Amino acid sequence: MQNKLYVGGLSWNTNNASLEQAFSSFGQITEANVIADRETGRSRGFGFVTFANEEDAKKALSLNGTQLDGREIKVNFAEDKPRRDDRGGGGGGRRW
């Protein structure tokens, strides 16, 4: 079931509430989340909207290329990314 949308090109002024409001006419939303930078708290310019069902998410794809808070947004189905290994370093697991 694909009911989570990626929304890119967001204005710095877009917040969770305004993102949810922009998509709410398409159906029941379970989560709307603008991704923020960990250090500054400022929007990173993208977010995710999760609908209760896939049909509503498909309808909301029609917002792709429309304006939200003065910016043209990109709307696609979100792709699941594998979790990163947060050990860092880049040493490929070598022990010194």
Buried (B, 14 or more C-beta within 10 A) or exposed (E): EEBBBBBBBBBEEBBBEBBBEBBBEBBEBEEBBBEBEEEEEEBBBBBBBBBEEBEBBBBBEEBBEEEBBEBEBBBEEBEEEEEEEEEEEEEEEEEE
